[in-house]
Amino acid sequence: MTTATIIAQGKTFTNFIGKERLLGKYPGAVVAYSMRHIGTSYVGPLIRVRRSLDSKEQDFYAVDGWVSVSELKAFAGQGSGYISIWYDQSGNSNHAIQQTPAAQPAIIVNGVISSFGSRMCAFFDGVDDFMPLPESICALFNSGNGDYGIYASCLYGLNITANLFALSSKTNPDPNQNNFMMYQTNRRSKSIGMYAQNYNGLANDILSATNAASNRVYGICFARENMQMKLIDQGGSKTEAAINIGPQNYKLVTLGSMRRGTNEELTVSDIKVGEFIIYDKSHMSMSEEITTNIQSAFS
């Protein structure tokens, strides 16, 4: 029998299944949560949902590239469904897991899918919902000078301030220090930005020029390269600022909330999230492409 080598040693196979998906075009993600199938080698479920009827849980896979609306409705009936696990499609198994039922974000409420128009999303109610991420994610930020990119599709609610993503430390008794809050919006000043505070209380801010109206879906990127912050928002505007944050000791990392210092006080956010990705290396040159991809998918 004759055999053949399909992929030559030392060569990169560029026509693989899943190449057209986001992580196929832009590999290197350390964590990737989404309501669409963005992973390449990942073939597992996208989310795990607990229904209000009897607290039964079920995994949901991609159907035609997205979590199936019809399957969710069939599972929840006229009740509600809440996300207990948001699976990481990067292949690194950094799943976001919320075991406390009351704190789980909704995906369907009384038979109605939580959505950005036609695209479904996780709904954090601003009362008690949040999702903790693995502590290993903190390692990306603790070095103080690592390059990374954070990308998301989100819709802020009616809270005066809200946070998509936040890290905090357990070492400083001052709740206003050792916080690292991404994509903090302030509807009074109509700005979306990033705020960081280091161990000496030195604050660094970077703001978007985009109006932060509560009814607008945002596809945004925050990236750090060579100690420089850059924010790319829905309108394509860019702002940059130096970031002088040294080595940190972040231990708590969450979606949909902010935790403050060693007292671990939780401040939750009224926010919808369709996709959230962190890259472990600089994608600065591709940031606009990635942001455009996310915007297009969730528009």
C-alpha positions in Angstrom: 0.0 0.0 0.0 1.3 3.4 -0.9 1.3 6.2 1.7 1.8 9.9 1.3 2.7 12.7 3.7 -0.1 15.3 3.5 1.7 18.0 5.4 5.5 18.3 4.9 7.6 18.6 8.0 8.3 22.2 8.9 5.6 23.5 6.6 2.4 25.4 7.7 -0.9 24.0 6.4 -2.9 27.1 5.5 -6.1 25.4 4.1 -7.3 23.9 7.3 -10.9 23.4 8.5 -12.0 26.5 10.5 -9.5 28.8 8.8 -12.3 31.2 8.0 -13.3 31.6 11.7 -11.9 34.4 13.8 -9.2 32.4 15.6 -8.3 30.8 12.3 -7.5 34.2 10.8 -6.0 35.6 14.0 -4.5 32.8 16.1 -2.8 33.1 19.5 -5.8 33.8 21.8 -5.3 32.8 25.4 -9.0 32.9 26.1 -12.0 33.2 23.8 -15.7 33.3 24.8 -18.4 33.8 22.2 -21.9 33.0 21.1 -20.5 32.1 17.7 -18.1 29.4 16.7 -14.7 31.2 16.5 -12.3 28.4 17.4 -10.5 26.2 14.9 -9.7 22.9 16.6 -12.3 23.5 19.3 -15.3 21.3 18.7 -16.9 21.4 22.1 -20.0 23.3 23.4 -20.1 27.2 23.4 -22.1 27.6 26.6 -23.7 25.6 29.3 -27.2 26.7 30.4 -29.2 26.1 33.5 -33.0 26.5 33.1 -35.2 28.0 35.7 -37.9 25.4 35.4 -36.0 22.6 37.3 -32.4 23.8 37.3 -31.4 21.2 34.8 -28.3 22.1 32.8 -27.4 21.5 29.2 -24.5 22.2 26.9 -25.2 24.0 23.6 -23.1 23.6 20.5 -22.8 25.8 17.4 -25.5 25.3 14.8 -24.7 27.1 11.5 -22.0 28.9 13.4 -24.0 30.2 16.4 -25.6 28.9 19.5 -29.0 27.8 18.3 -32.0 30.0 19.2 -34.5 27.3 18.6 -32.7 24.8 20.8 -32.4 27.3 23.6 -36.1 28.1 23.4 -37.0 24.4 23.4 -34.9 23.8 26.4 -36.1 26.8 28.5 -39.7 26.8 27.3 -41.4 30.0 28.7 -39.0 30.1 31.5 -35.5 31.5 31.7 -32.0 30.2 31.1 -28.7 31.2 32.7 -25.1 30.6 31.7 -23.2 28.5 34.2 -20.2 27.9 31.9 -18.9 30.0 29.1 -16.5 27.7 27.3 -13.1 28.9 26.2 -12.7 28.2 22.4 -9.0 29.0 22.4 -8.1 25.5 23.3 -6.5 26.5 26.6 -9.5 25.4 28.8 -9.8 28.8 30.5 -13.5 28.4 30.9 -15.6 31.0 32.8 -17.6 29.2 35.4 -20.3 30.6 37.7 -21.5 28.0 40.1 -23.8 30.3 42.1 -27.2 30.3 40.4 -28.2 33.8 41.4 -25.0 35.2 39.9 -25.3 33.5 36.5 -25.9 35.9 33.6 -29.1 35.3 31.5 -29.2 34.0 27.9 -33.0 33.7 27.8 -35.6 35.5 30.0 -39.2 34.3 30.1 -38.9 32.7 26.7 -37.2 35.7 25.1 -33.6 35.5 23.9 -31.2 38.1 25.3 -29.7 39.7 22.2 -28.1 42.6 20.3 -30.9 42.8 17.8 -30.6 39.5 16.0 -27.4 38.3 17.8 -27.7 36.6 21.2 -25.5 37.6 24.1 -25.0 37.1 27.8 -27.0 39.6 30.0 -25.5 40.7 33.3 -28.4 42.3 35.2 -26.5 44.8 37.3 -27.8 43.3 40.5 -25.8 40.2 41.3 -24.5 38.7 38.0 -20.9 38.1 37.2 -18.6 35.4 35.9 -15.2 34.7 37.4 -12.3 33.8 35.1 -9.4 31.4 36.0 -6.8 33.1 38.1 -4.2 32.0 35.5 -5.5 34.9 33.3 -4.0 37.3 35.9 -0.5 36.2 34.9 -0.8 38.1 31.6 -1.1 41.3 33.5 1.0 40.8 36.6 4.3 41.2 34.7 3.6 44.9 34.3 5.1 45.1 30.8 3.6 42.3 28.8 2.0 43.0 25.5 -1.6 41.9 25.0 -4.9 42.7 23.3 -8.4 42.5 24.6 -11.4 42.5 22.2 -15.1 42.4 22.9 -18.6 43.1 21.6 -20.8 44.6 24.3 -23.8 46.8 25.1 -23.8 48.9 28.2 -27.0 49.3 30.2 -28.4 52.0 32.4 -25.8 52.0 35.2 -24.0 55.3 35.5 -20.7 53.3 35.4 -20.2 49.8 34.3 -17.2 47.4 33.8 -16.9 44.7 31.3 -13.6 43.2 32.6 -11.7 43.8 35.8 -8.8 42.5 37.8 -7.9 43.3 41.4 -5.3 42.3 44.0 -5.7 40.7 47.4 -2.6 42.5 48.8 -3.7 46.1 49.3 -6.2 47.0 52.0 -7.2 50.2 50.1 -10.1 49.2 47.8 -9.2 52.0 45.4 -5.8 50.6 44.7 -4.6 47.6 42.7 -7.6 47.6 40.4 -7.4 47.2 36.7 -10.7 47.9 35.0 -11.2 47.5 31.3 -13.8 49.2 29.2 -15.3 51.3 32.0 -18.1 53.4 30.8 -19.5 56.6 32.4 -22.8 57.7 30.8 -22.6 61.1 32.5 -19.4 62.0 30.7 -20.3 59.8 27.7 -17.0 58.1 27.4 -15.7 54.5 27.2 -12.2 53.9 28.5 -9.7 52.0 30.5 -8.7 52.8 34.0 -5.8 51.3 35.9 -4.3 52.0 39.3 -1.0 50.6 40.5 0.3 49.8 43.9 1.2 53.5 44.5 -2.2 54.7 43.6 -1.0 56.1 40.3 -4.0 56.2 37.9 -3.8 55.8 34.1 -6.7 56.5 31.9 -7.4 56.1 28.2 -10.7 57.3 26.8 -12.6 56.7 23.5 -14.1 59.5 21.6 -17.2 57.5 20.9 -20.5 58.5 22.5 -21.3 55.9 25.2 -25.1 55.9 24.7 -26.8 53.0 26.4 -28.4 51.7 23.2 -25.2 51.2 21.1 -23.4 47.9 20.6 -19.7 48.4 20.8 -17.0 46.4 19.1 -13.8 47.5 20.9 -10.2 46.6 21.4 -7.8 47.5 24.2 -4.2 46.7 23.5 -0.9 47.3 25.3 2.4 47.2 23.4 5.7 48.4 24.8 4.0 50.1 27.8 1.7 52.0 25.5 -2.1 51.7 25.7 -4.3 52.0 22.6 -8.1 51.9 22.4 -9.8 51.2 19.1 -13.6 51.7 19.2 -16.6 51.2 17.0 -16.1 54.4 15.2 -12.5 53.6 14.3 -11.1 56.3 16.5 -7.8 55.7 18.3 -6.4 57.1 21.5 -3.1 56.3 23.1 -1.5 56.9 26.5 1.5 55.6 28.4 0.9 53.1 31.1 3.3 53.1 34.0 1.9 50.1 35.8 4.6 48.0 37.3 4.5 44.3 38.5 1.2 43.5 40.2 -0.3 40.8 42.2 -3.8 40.4 40.6 -5.7 37.4 42.0 -9.3 38.2 41.1 -10.6 38.5 37.5 -14.2 38.8 36.4 -16.5 39.6 33.6 -19.5 41.8 34.2 -18.3 43.3 37.5 -15.5 44.9 39.5 -13.9 43.6 42.7 -12.2 46.1 44.9 -9.1 45.3 46.9 -8.7 42.8 49.7 -12.3 43.2 50.9 -13.4 41.7 47.6 -16.4 44.0 47.5 -18.4 43.3 44.3 -19.7 46.0 42.1 -21.8 44.5 39.3 -22.6 45.9 35.9 -25.7 46.1 33.7 -24.1 44.9 30.5 -24.6 42.6 27.6 -21.6 40.7 26.2 -21.5 38.7 22.9 -17.9 38.0 22.6 -14.7 38.4 24.7 -11.2 37.5 23.6 -7.7 38.0 25.1 -4.5 37.5 23.1 -1.3 36.6 24.8 0.9 38.6 22.4 0.7 41.8 20.6 -1.8 42.0 17.7 -1.4 45.7 17.4 -1.0 45.6 13.6 -4.2 43.5 13.3 -6.3 45.2 15.9 -8.5 47.1 13.5 -9.1 44.0 11.4 -10.1 42.0 14.5 -12.3 44.8 15.8 -14.0 45.1 12.4 -14.6 41.3 12.3 -16.4 41.5 15.7 -18.4 44.5 14.7 -19.6 42.9 11.6 -20.6 39.7 13.3 -22.6 41.4 16.0 -24.1 44.3 14.0 
